[in-house]
Amino acid sequence: MKEKLSKLIDVKSIMTLALTAGFVGLTCTGEISGQEYLTIFTMIVGFYFGVQTEKSRQK
């Protein structure tokens, strides 16, 4: 359990969560459109999970 928690508290994980929260805030205030949010969010999450999958394969 501690191992999973330590993996969750990783710089990339924190950055992903912070960026997600930031873009949600910008979308809710109307600064960016829903389509722009979806594009950016898809790129961030896709990159994050792509890196995680590659790390799993290398082990």
Secondary structure by P-SEA (a helix, b strand, c coil): caaaaaaaacaaaaaaaaaaaaaaaaaaaccccaaaaaaaaaaaaaaaaaaaaaaaaac
